[in-house]
Amino acid sequence: MKIFLLVAVGIAALAGSACSKAPDCTTEMLAKKAQDMTAALQEAVTKDPAKAADLTAKVQAVTTKYQGTTTADEACKAYDELITAIKG
């Protein structure tokens, strides 16, 4: 669970770094994507705790890719990639 919390903090920082310059991805959409990602991560780790390290690596890779994003659209893309990586 400690790994999960570290990942969640990293993702929250990613979402917080995105401003709402583009109307295509709203604050509400970001919040929903964050919830979806958190739920998917919790489900994956609960289902198979042995995959926690692998999931953490995937999440960190996507987080690093989108670190310093400046638009909500980029943050939405990051969440979409994270959800795909977690469920994949």
Secondary structure, 3 states (H helix, E strand, C coil): CHHHHHHHHHHHHHHHHCECCCCCCCHHHHHHHHHHHHHHHHHHHHHCHHHHHHHHHHHHHHHHHHCCCCEHHHHHHHHHHHHHHHHC
